[in-house]
């Protein structure tokens, strides 16, 4: 599952605002703001929607086990 830091970096790569991510994820702006501030308050379903929206836009996430959490834009 993505971290708040990965979320912020992914948005920056895509050039998305919080509002754009919220729309793409089908969430309210407050849910995205709360997740990026601290994921401890975010529900699992919220994290899944945020990650899914970012992945659909071409973002790939790497996990902690893969040398540390990371974010990149998928090629092609």
N, CA, C and O atoms as a CHARMM CRD file, in Angstrom:
* protein
*
  304
    1    1 UNK  N      0.85100  -1.18200   0.00000 PROA 1      0.00000
    2    1 UNK  CA     0.00000   0.00000   0.00000 PROA 1      0.00000
    3    1 UNK  C      0.89500   1.24400   0.00000 PROA 1      0.00000
    4    1 UNK  O      1.94600   1.26100   0.64100 PROA 1      0.00000
    5    2 UNK  N      0.47500   2.26700  -0.71400 PROA 2      0.00000
    6    2 UNK  CA     1.30200   3.46700  -0.85200 PROA 2      0.00000
    7    2 UNK  C      1.36100   4.27600   0.43900 PROA 2      0.00000
    8    2 UNK  O      0.50700   4.16100   1.31800 PROA 2      0.00000
    9    3 UNK  N      2.38800   5.08700   0.51400 PROA 3      0.00000
   10    3 UNK  CA     2.56800   5.98500   1.65300 PROA 3      0.00000
   11    3 UNK  C      2.12600   7.39700   1.25400 PROA 3      0.00000
   12    3 UNK  O      1.99800   7.69100   0.06600 PROA 3      0.00000
   13    4 UNK  N      1.89400   8.26600   2.23800 PROA 4      0.00000
   14    4 UNK  CA     1.55600   9.65700   1.90400 PROA 4      0.00000
   15    4 UNK  C      2.64400  10.32700   1.05800 PROA 4      0.00000
   16    4 UNK  O      2.34000  11.11300   0.16100 PROA 4      0.00000
   17    5 UNK  N      3.89300  10.01600   1.34400 PROA 5      0.00000
   18    5 UNK  CA     4.99600  10.59700   0.58500 PROA 5      0.00000
   19    5 UNK  C      4.94700  10.16100  -0.87600 PROA 5      0.00000
   20    5 UNK  O      5.13700  10.97500  -1.77900 PROA 5      0.00000
   21    6 UNK  N      4.69400   8.88300  -1.10200 PROA 6      0.00000
   22    6 UNK  CA     4.58100   8.38000  -2.46700 PROA 6      0.00000
   23    6 UNK  C      3.42400   9.05900  -3.19600 PROA 6      0.00000
   24    6 UNK  O      3.52600   9.36300  -4.38400 PROA 6      0.00000
   25    7 UNK  N      2.35800   9.28600  -2.50100 PROA 7      0.00000
   26    7 UNK  CA     1.19200   9.94500  -3.08700 PROA 7      0.00000
   27    7 UNK  C      1.55800  11.35400  -3.54700 PROA 7      0.00000
   28    7 UNK  O      1.24300  11.74400  -4.67100 PROA 7      0.00000
   29    8 UNK  N      2.21500  12.10900  -2.68600 PROA 8      0.00000
   30    8 UNK  CA     2.60200  13.48300  -3.03700 PROA 8      0.00000
   31    8 UNK  C      3.54700  13.50900  -4.23700 PROA 8      0.00000
   32    8 UNK  O      3.39800  14.33600  -5.13600 PROA 8      0.00000
   33    9 UNK  N      4.52700  12.59000  -4.24300 PROA 9      0.00000
   34    9 UNK  CA     5.48000  12.52800  -5.35300 PROA 9      0.00000
   35    9 UNK  C      4.76000  12.14300  -6.64700 PROA 9      0.00000
   36    9 UNK  O      5.01700  12.73100  -7.69800 PROA 9      0.00000
   37   10 UNK  N      3.87500  11.17500  -6.57500 PROA 10     0.00000
   38   10 UNK  CA     3.13600  10.73900  -7.76300 PROA 10     0.00000
   39   10 UNK  C      2.30000  11.88800  -8.33700 PROA 10     0.00000
   40   10 UNK  O      2.25300  12.08000  -9.55200 PROA 10     0.00000
   41   11 UNK  N      1.64900  12.64100  -7.46400 PROA 11     0.00000
   42   11 UNK  CA     0.87300  13.79500  -7.94200 PROA 11     0.00000
   43   11 UNK  C      1.77500  14.80400  -8.64200 PROA 11     0.00000
   44   11 UNK  O      1.41700  15.36200  -9.67900 PROA 11     0.00000
   45   12 UNK  N      2.94500  15.02700  -8.06300 PROA 12     0.00000
   46   12 UNK  CA     3.88600  15.98500  -8.64700 PROA 12     0.00000
   47   12 UNK  C      4.35200  15.50700 -10.02200 PROA 12     0.00000
   48   12 UNK  O      4.43300  16.30600 -10.95500 PROA 12     0.00000
   49   13 UNK  N      4.65600  14.22400 -10.15900 PROA 13     0.00000
   50   13 UNK  CA     5.06900  13.66500 -11.44700 PROA 13     0.00000
   51   13 UNK  C      3.97900  13.89300 -12.49500 PROA 13     0.00000
   52   13 UNK  O      4.27000  14.26100 -13.63300 PROA 13     0.00000
   53   14 UNK  N      2.74200  13.67600 -12.10800 PROA 14     0.00000
   54   14 UNK  CA     1.62600  13.82100 -13.04000 PROA 14     0.00000
   55   14 UNK  C      1.20300  15.27500 -13.23700 PROA 14     0.00000
   56   14 UNK  O      0.48800  15.59600 -14.18600 PROA 14     0.00000
   57   15 UNK  N      1.64800  16.14700 -12.34000 PROA 15     0.00000
   58   15 UNK  CA     1.21500  17.53600 -12.40100 PROA 15     0.00000
   59   15 UNK  C     -0.21300  17.71500 -11.93000 PROA 15     0.00000
   60   15 UNK  O     -0.90400  18.64100 -12.35400 PROA 15     0.00000
   61   16 UNK  N     -0.65800  16.81500 -11.04100 PROA 16     0.00000
   62   16 UNK  CA    -2.03800  16.84600 -10.54300 PROA 16     0.00000
   63   16 UNK  C     -2.13800  17.63100  -9.24600 PROA 16     0.00000
   64   16 UNK  O     -1.23800  17.58700  -8.40700 PROA 16     0.00000
   65   17 UNK  N     -3.22600  18.33800  -9.09600 PROA 17     0.00000
   66   17 UNK  CA    -3.56300  18.97100  -7.82100 PROA 17     0.00000
   67   17 UNK  C     -4.25000  17.92800  -6.93600 PROA 17     0.00000
   68   17 UNK  O     -4.58100  16.83100  -7.38600 PROA 17     0.00000
   69   18 UNK  N     -4.45300  18.28600  -5.69700 PROA 18     0.00000
   70   18 UNK  CA    -5.20700  17.40800  -4.79200 PROA 18     0.00000
   71   18 UNK  C     -6.61800  17.20800  -5.33600 PROA 18     0.00000
   72   18 UNK  O     -7.16000  16.10500  -5.27400 PROA 18     0.00000
   73   19 UNK  N     -7.20400  18.26700  -5.86400 PROA 19     0.00000
   74   19 UNK  CA    -8.56900  18.17700  -6.41000 PROA 19     0.00000
   75   19 UNK  C     -8.62300  17.21400  -7.59900 PROA 19     0.00000
   76   19 UNK  O     -9.57900  16.45000  -7.73500 PROA 19     0.00000
   77   20 UNK  N     -7.61000  17.24800  -8.45000 PROA 20     0.00000
   78   20 UNK  CA    -7.58200  16.33700  -9.60000 PROA 20     0.00000
   79   20 UNK  C     -7.47300  14.89300  -9.15200 PROA 20     0.00000
   80   20 UNK  O     -8.14100  14.01700  -9.70100 PROA 20     0.00000
   81   21 UNK  N     -6.63400  14.63800  -8.15600 PROA 21     0.00000
   82   21 UNK  CA    -6.51600  13.27500  -7.64200 PROA 21     0.00000
   83   21 UNK  C     -7.82000  12.84300  -6.99600 PROA 21     0.00000
   84   21 UNK  O     -8.27200  11.71900  -7.21000 PROA 21     0.00000
   85   22 UNK  N     -8.42300  13.70700  -6.22100 PROA 22     0.00000
   86   22 UNK  CA    -9.69200  13.37200  -5.56700 PROA 22     0.00000
   87   22 UNK  C    -10.74100  12.99000  -6.60400 PROA 22     0.00000
   88   22 UNK  O    -11.45400  12.00200  -6.42900 PROA 22     0.00000
   89   23 UNK  N    -10.84000  13.75800  -7.67400 PROA 23     0.00000
   90   23 UNK  CA   -11.80400  13.45700  -8.73300 PROA 23     0.00000
   91   23 UNK  C    -11.49800  12.12200  -9.38700 PROA 23     0.00000
   92   23 UNK  O    -12.39600  11.30400  -9.58400 PROA 23     0.00000
   93   24 UNK  N    -10.22800  11.89600  -9.72700 PROA 24     0.00000
   94   24 UNK  CA    -9.83500  10.63900 -10.37700 PROA 24     0.00000
   95   24 UNK  C    -10.08900   9.43100  -9.48300 PROA 24     0.00000
   96   24 UNK  O    -10.39900   8.34500  -9.97400 PROA 24     0.00000
   97   25 UNK  N     -9.95900   9.61700  -8.17900 PROA 25     0.00000
   98   25 UNK  CA   -10.14500   8.52000  -7.23000 PROA 25     0.00000
   99   25 UNK  C    -11.59100   8.38500  -6.76700 PROA 25     0.00000
  100   25 UNK  O    -11.93300   7.42100  -6.08200 PROA 25     0.00000
  101   26 UNK  N    -12.44000   9.33600  -7.13200 PROA 26     0.00000
  102   26 UNK  CA   -13.83400   9.28600  -6.68500 PROA 26     0.00000
  103   26 UNK  C    -13.97400   9.58700  -5.20600 PROA 26     0.00000
  104   26 UNK  O    -14.83300   9.02700  -4.52600 PROA 26     0.00000
  105   27 UNK  N    -13.12000  10.48000  -4.70900 PROA 27     0.00000
  106   27 UNK  CA   -13.10800  10.82500  -3.28400 PROA 27     0.00000
  107   27 UNK  C    -13.30400  12.32900  -3.11800 PROA 27     0.00000
  108   27 UNK  O    -13.21000  13.09200  -4.07900 PROA 27     0.00000
  109   28 UNK  N    -13.57200  12.73100  -1.90600 PROA 28     0.00000
  110   28 UNK  CA   -13.60600  14.13600  -1.58200 PROA 28     0.00000
  111   28 UNK  C    -12.19300  14.65100  -1.36300 PROA 28     0.00000
  112   28 UNK  O    -11.28300  13.88700  -1.04200 PROA 28     0.00000
  113   29 UNK  N    -12.02400  15.93900  -1.53900 PROA 29     0.00000
  114   29 UNK  CA   -10.71800  16.55000  -1.35300 PROA 29     0.00000
  115   29 UNK  C    -10.19300  16.29300   0.05700 PROA 29     0.00000
  116   29 UNK  O     -9.00300  16.03200   0.23600 PROA 29     0.00000
  117   30 UNK  N    -11.06100  16.36300   1.04700 PROA 30     0.00000
  118   30 UNK  CA   -10.64200  16.15900   2.43500 PROA 30     0.00000
  119   30 UNK  C    -10.00000  14.78700   2.64100 PROA 30     0.00000
  120   30 UNK  O     -9.04600  14.65800   3.40800 PROA 30     0.00000
  121   31 UNK  N    -10.51100  13.77700   1.96800 PROA 31     0.00000
  122   31 UNK  CA    -9.95500  12.42400   2.12800 PROA 31     0.00000
  123   31 UNK  C     -8.51200  12.37200   1.63300 PROA 31     0.00000
  124   31 UNK  O     -7.66500  11.73100   2.25400 PROA 31     0.00000
  125   32 UNK  N     -8.23000  13.04300   0.51900 PROA 32     0.00000
  126   32 UNK  CA    -6.87000  13.06100  -0.01700 PROA 32     0.00000
  127   32 UNK  C     -5.95900  13.89300   0.88500 PROA 32     0.00000
  128   32 UNK  O     -4.83300  13.49000   1.17800 PROA 32     0.00000
  129   33 UNK  N     -6.44300  15.03900   1.31900 PROA 33     0.00000
  130   33 UNK  CA    -5.65900  15.89100   2.22200 PROA 33     0.00000
  131   33 UNK  C     -5.31700  15.12700   3.49300 PROA 33     0.00000
  132   33 UNK  O     -4.17300  15.16000   3.94600 PROA 33     0.00000
  133   34 UNK  N     -6.28300  14.44800   4.06300 PROA 34     0.00000
  134   34 UNK  CA    -6.05900  13.69700   5.30300 PROA 34     0.00000
  135   34 UNK  C     -5.04700  12.57100   5.08600 PROA 34     0.00000
  136   34 UNK  O     -4.18800  12.33600   5.93500 PROA 34     0.00000
  137   35 UNK  N     -5.14700  11.87800   3.95300 PROA 35     0.00000
  138   35 UNK  CA    -4.21000  10.80000   3.68400 PROA 35     0.00000
  139   35 UNK  C     -2.79400  11.34000   3.53900 PROA 35     0.00000
  140   35 UNK  O     -1.85200  10.78700   4.10800 PROA 35     0.00000
  141   36 UNK  N     -2.64300  12.42300   2.77300 PROA 36     0.00000
  142   36 UNK  CA    -1.30000  12.96900   2.56100 PROA 36     0.00000
  143   36 UNK  C     -0.71100  13.55600   3.84000 PROA 36     0.00000
  144   36 UNK  O      0.50900  13.60400   3.99000 PROA 36     0.00000
  145   37 UNK  N     -1.55700  14.00000   4.75700 PROA 37     0.00000
  146   37 UNK  CA    -1.07000  14.55300   6.02500 PROA 37     0.00000
  147   37 UNK  C     -0.59300  13.43500   6.94500 PROA 37     0.00000
  148   37 UNK  O      0.45900  13.54300   7.57400 PROA 37     0.00000
  149   38 UNK  N     -1.36500  12.37800   7.01800 PROA 38     0.00000
  150   38 UNK  CA    -1.01300  11.22200   7.84200 PROA 38     0.00000
  151   38 UNK  C     -1.91500  10.07000   7.46100 PROA 38     0.00000
  152   38 UNK  O     -3.13600  10.15700   7.59300 PROA 38     0.00000
  153   39 UNK  N     -1.31300   8.98800   6.98700 PROA 39     0.00000
  154   39 UNK  CA    -2.13700   7.86700   6.53200 PROA 39     0.00000
  155   39 UNK  C     -2.78500   7.10300   7.68300 PROA 39     0.00000
  156   39 UNK  O     -3.60000   6.21500   7.43400 PROA 39     0.00000
  157   40 UNK  N     -2.45200   7.41500   8.92600 PROA 40     0.00000
  158   40 UNK  CA    -3.02900   6.67900  10.05300 PROA 40     0.00000
  159   40 UNK  C     -4.53200   6.90300  10.16100 PROA 40     0.00000
  160   40 UNK  O     -5.24000   6.08100  10.74200 PROA 40     0.00000
  161   41 UNK  N     -5.02700   8.01100   9.60400 PROA 41     0.00000
  162   41 UNK  CA    -6.45400   8.29900   9.66800 PROA 41     0.00000
  163   41 UNK  C     -7.21400   7.80200   8.44100 PROA 41     0.00000
  164   41 UNK  O     -8.44500   7.76900   8.44200 PROA 41     0.00000
  165   42 UNK  N     -6.49100   7.42100   7.40900 PROA 42     0.00000
  166   42 UNK  CA    -7.13200   7.01800   6.16100 PROA 42     0.00000
  167   42 UNK  C     -7.61300   5.57700   6.24000 PROA 42     0.00000
  168   42 UNK  O     -6.91700   4.70000   6.75200 PROA 42     0.00000
  169   43 UNK  N     -8.79400   5.35400   5.73200 PROA 43     0.00000
  170   43 UNK  CA    -9.32500   3.99100   5.65500 PROA 43     0.00000
  171   43 UNK  C     -8.62200   3.23200   4.53100 PROA 43     0.00000
  172   43 UNK  O     -8.12300   3.82800   3.57700 PROA 43     0.00000
  173   44 UNK  N     -8.59400   1.93300   4.66100 PROA 44     0.00000
  174   44 UNK  CA    -7.95800   1.09100   3.64000 PROA 44     0.00000
  175   44 UNK  C     -8.58900   1.34100   2.27300 PROA 44     0.00000
  176   44 UNK  O     -7.87700   1.42100   1.27200 PROA 44     0.00000
  177   45 UNK  N     -9.89800   1.46200   2.22000 PROA 45     0.00000
  178   45 UNK  CA   -10.59700   1.69300   0.94900 PROA 45     0.00000
  179   45 UNK  C    -10.16400   3.00300   0.30700 PROA 45     0.00000
  180   45 UNK  O    -10.07900   3.09600  -0.91800 PROA 45     0.00000
  181   46 UNK  N     -9.89100   4.01000   1.11800 PROA 46     0.00000
  182   46 UNK  CA    -9.42200   5.29900   0.59800 PROA 46     0.00000
  183   46 UNK  C     -8.05300   5.13500  -0.04200 PROA 46     0.00000
  184   46 UNK  O     -7.81200   5.64100  -1.13700 PROA 46     0.00000
  185   47 UNK  N     -7.16100   4.43100   0.63400 PROA 47     0.00000
  186   47 UNK  CA    -5.81800   4.19400   0.10200 PROA 47     0.00000
  187   47 UNK  C     -5.88200   3.42700  -1.21700 PROA 47     0.00000
  188   47 UNK  O     -5.14100   3.73000  -2.15200 PROA 47     0.00000
  189   48 UNK  N     -6.75800   2.44600  -1.28800 PROA 48     0.00000
  190   48 UNK  CA    -6.90600   1.63800  -2.49900 PROA 48     0.00000
  191   48 UNK  C     -7.37600   2.51300  -3.66100 PROA 48     0.00000
  192   48 UNK  O     -6.86300   2.39100  -4.77300 PROA 48     0.00000
  193   49 UNK  N     -8.34000   3.38800  -3.41300 PROA 49     0.00000
  194   49 UNK  CA    -8.84500   4.26800  -4.47200 PROA 49     0.00000
  195   49 UNK  C     -7.78000   5.24100  -4.94700 PROA 49     0.00000
  196   49 UNK  O     -7.64400   5.47500  -6.14800 PROA 49     0.00000
  197   50 UNK  N     -7.02600   5.80900  -4.01800 PROA 50     0.00000
  198   50 UNK  CA    -5.96000   6.74800  -4.38300 PROA 50     0.00000
  199   50 UNK  C     -4.89000   6.03000  -5.19400 PROA 50     0.00000
  200   50 UNK  O     -4.48100   6.51900  -6.24700 PROA 50     0.00000
  201   51 UNK  N     -4.43800   4.89000  -4.72200 PROA 51     0.00000
  202   51 UNK  CA    -3.40900   4.14600  -5.43500 PROA 51     0.00000
  203   51 UNK  C     -3.90400   3.73100  -6.81100 PROA 51     0.00000
  204   51 UNK  O     -3.16300   3.82800  -7.79000 PROA 51     0.00000
  205   52 UNK  N     -5.13100   3.27800  -6.89600 PROA 52     0.00000
  206   52 UNK  CA    -5.69400   2.85700  -8.18400 PROA 52     0.00000
  207   52 UNK  C     -5.76400   3.99300  -9.19200 PROA 52     0.00000
  208   52 UNK  O     -5.45700   3.80200 -10.36900 PROA 52     0.00000
  209   53 UNK  N     -6.16500   5.16700  -8.73800 PROA 53     0.00000
  210   53 UNK  CA    -6.25400   6.32400  -9.63200 PROA 53     0.00000
  211   53 UNK  C     -4.87700   6.70800 -10.15700 PROA 53     0.00000
  212   53 UNK  O     -4.72500   7.01100 -11.34000 PROA 53     0.00000
  213   54 UNK  N     -3.88400   6.69600  -9.29200 PROA 54     0.00000
  214   54 UNK  CA    -2.53100   7.05200  -9.70400 PROA 54     0.00000
  215   54 UNK  C     -1.94300   6.00500 -10.65000 PROA 54     0.00000
  216   54 UNK  O     -1.27500   6.35200 -11.62500 PROA 54     0.00000
  217   55 UNK  N     -2.18600   4.74500 -10.36700 PROA 55     0.00000
  218   55 UNK  CA    -1.69100   3.68100 -11.23900 PROA 55     0.00000
  219   55 UNK  C     -2.37600   3.73700 -12.60200 PROA 55     0.00000
  220   55 UNK  O     -1.73300   3.48300 -13.62100 PROA 55     0.00000
  221   56 UNK  N     -3.65100   4.05900 -12.63900 PROA 56     0.00000
  222   56 UNK  CA    -4.36900   4.18100 -13.90800 PROA 56     0.00000
  223   56 UNK  C     -3.80800   5.31800 -14.76500 PROA 56     0.00000
  224   56 UNK  O     -3.90700   5.29100 -15.99100 PROA 56     0.00000
  225   57 UNK  N     -3.22300   6.30800 -14.10600 PROA 57     0.00000
  226   57 UNK  CA    -2.63000   7.44500 -14.81300 PROA 57     0.00000
  227   57 UNK  C     -1.18400   7.16800 -15.23200 PROA 57     0.00000
  228   57 UNK  O     -0.53700   8.02400 -15.83500 PROA 57     0.00000
  229   58 UNK  N     -0.67700   5.96800 -14.91300 PROA 58     0.00000
  230   58 UNK  CA     0.65600   5.59800 -15.36400 PROA 58     0.00000
  231   58 UNK  C      1.73500   5.55200 -14.30200 PROA 58     0.00000
  232   58 UNK  O      2.90800   5.37000 -14.62600 PROA 58     0.00000
  233   59 UNK  N      1.36900   5.70900 -13.05800 PROA 59     0.00000
  234   59 UNK  CA     2.34500   5.67300 -11.97000 PROA 59     0.00000
  235   59 UNK  C      2.58100   4.23300 -11.53300 PROA 59     0.00000
  236   59 UNK  O      1.64900   3.43200 -11.45900 PROA 59     0.00000
  237   60 UNK  N      3.83100   3.91800 -11.24700 PROA 60     0.00000
  238   60 UNK  CA     4.20200   2.62000 -10.67300 PROA 60     0.00000
  239   60 UNK  C      4.82500   2.86900  -9.30700 PROA 60     0.00000
  240   60 UNK  O      5.61100   3.79900  -9.13000 PROA 60     0.00000
  241   61 UNK  N      4.46900   2.04100  -8.36000 PROA 61     0.00000
  242   61 UNK  CA     4.99300   2.14500  -7.00100 PROA 61     0.00000
  243   61 UNK  C      5.87700   0.94700  -6.70800 PROA 61     0.00000
  244   61 UNK  O      5.57600  -0.17400  -7.12000 PROA 61     0.00000
  245   62 UNK  N      6.97300   1.18900  -5.99300 PROA 62     0.00000
  246   62 UNK  CA     7.78400   0.07600  -5.50400 PROA 62     0.00000
  247   62 UNK  C      7.64100   0.03300  -3.98700 PROA 62     0.00000
  248   62 UNK  O      7.49700   1.06000  -3.32400 PROA 62     0.00000
  249   63 UNK  N      7.68300  -1.16300  -3.47100 PROA 63     0.00000
  250   63 UNK  CA     7.44400  -1.37500  -2.04600 PROA 63     0.00000
  251   63 UNK  C      8.72300  -1.22800  -1.23500 PROA 63     0.00000
  252   63 UNK  O      9.82500  -1.18500  -1.78000 PROA 63     0.00000
  253   64 UNK  N      8.55300  -1.15500   0.05200 PROA 64     0.00000
  254   64 UNK  CA     9.66900  -1.06000   1.00000 PROA 64     0.00000
  255   64 UNK  C     10.66400  -2.19800   0.77700 PROA 64     0.00000
  256   64 UNK  O     11.87400  -1.98700   0.85800 PROA 64     0.00000
  257   65 UNK  N     10.16300  -3.40000   0.49800 PROA 65     0.00000
  258   65 UNK  CA    11.01200  -4.57500   0.32700 PROA 65     0.00000
  259   65 UNK  C     11.88400  -4.47100  -0.92100 PROA 65     0.00000
  260   65 UNK  O     12.87100  -5.19700  -1.04400 PROA 65     0.00000
  261   66 UNK  N     11.53800  -3.58700  -1.83900 PROA 66     0.00000
  262   66 UNK  CA    12.26800  -3.46500  -3.10900 PROA 66     0.00000
  263   66 UNK  C     13.32400  -2.37300  -3.04400 PROA 66     0.00000
  264   66 UNK  O     13.59300  -1.70400  -4.04100 PROA 66     0.00000
  265   67 UNK  N     13.91700  -2.19400  -1.88200 PROA 67     0.00000
  266   67 UNK  CA    14.96200  -1.19100  -1.72700 PROA 67     0.00000
  267   67 UNK  C     14.44900   0.14700  -1.22800 PROA 67     0.00000
  268   67 UNK  O     15.15200   1.15400  -1.31700 PROA 67     0.00000
  269   68 UNK  N     13.26600   0.16800  -0.72000 PROA 68     0.00000
  270   68 UNK  CA    12.66200   1.39800  -0.22100 PROA 68     0.00000
  271   68 UNK  C     11.50500   1.81100  -1.10400 PROA 68     0.00000
  272   68 UNK  O     11.49700   1.52700  -2.30200 PROA 68     0.00000
  273   69 UNK  N     10.52600   2.48200  -0.51500 PROA 69     0.00000
  274   69 UNK  CA     9.36300   2.88500  -1.30700 PROA 69     0.00000
  275   69 UNK  C      9.78300   3.85500  -2.40800 PROA 69     0.00000
  276   69 UNK  O     10.60300   4.74600  -2.18700 PROA 69     0.00000
  277   70 UNK  N      9.21200   3.67000  -3.58700 PROA 70     0.00000
  278   70 UNK  CA     9.55000   4.53100  -4.70100 PROA 70     0.00000
  279   70 UNK  C      8.35600   4.79800  -5.59800 PROA 70     0.00000
  280   70 UNK  O      7.30600   4.17000  -5.46800 PROA 70     0.00000
  281   71 UNK  N      8.53800   5.74800  -6.51700 PROA 71     0.00000
  282   71 UNK  CA     7.49600   6.15800  -7.44400 PROA 71     0.00000
  283   71 UNK  C      8.15400   6.43900  -8.78300 PROA 71     0.00000
  284   71 UNK  O      9.21900   7.05400  -8.84000 PROA 71     0.00000
  285   72 UNK  N      7.52100   5.99000  -9.86000 PROA 72     0.00000
  286   72 UNK  CA     8.00400   6.33000 -11.18700 PROA 72     0.00000
  287   72 UNK  C      6.85100   6.31500 -12.17300 PROA 72     0.00000
  288   72 UNK  O      5.80800   5.70700 -11.93300 PROA 72     0.00000
  289   73 UNK  N      7.06500   7.00000 -13.28900 PROA 73     0.00000
  290   73 UNK  CA     6.08000   7.01400 -14.35900 PROA 73     0.00000
  291   73 UNK  C      6.38500   5.85700 -15.29800 PROA 73     0.00000
  292   73 UNK  O      7.51300   5.69500 -15.76400 PROA 73     0.00000
  293   74 UNK  N      5.36500   5.06000 -15.56700 PROA 74     0.00000
  294   74 UNK  CA     5.52000   3.90200 -16.43400 PROA 74     0.00000
  295   74 UNK  C      5.86900   4.35800 -17.85100 PROA 74     0.00000
  296   74 UNK  O      5.30100   5.33000 -18.34800 PROA 74     0.00000
  297   75 UNK  N      6.77500   3.67900 -18.48100 PROA 75     0.00000
  298   75 UNK  CA     7.15100   4.00600 -19.86500 PROA 75     0.00000
  299   75 UNK  C      6.08200   3.53100 -20.82600 PROA 75     0.00000
  300   75 UNK  O      5.45200   2.49300 -20.62200 PROA 75     0.00000
  301   76 UNK  N      5.89100   4.31100 -21.87800 PROA 76     0.00000
  302   76 UNK  CA     4.98200   3.91400 -22.96400 PROA 76     0.00000
  303   76 UNK  C      3.60400   3.94600 -22.57300 PROA 76     0.00000
  304   76 UNK  O      2.72600   3.63800 -23.37900 PROA 76     0.00000
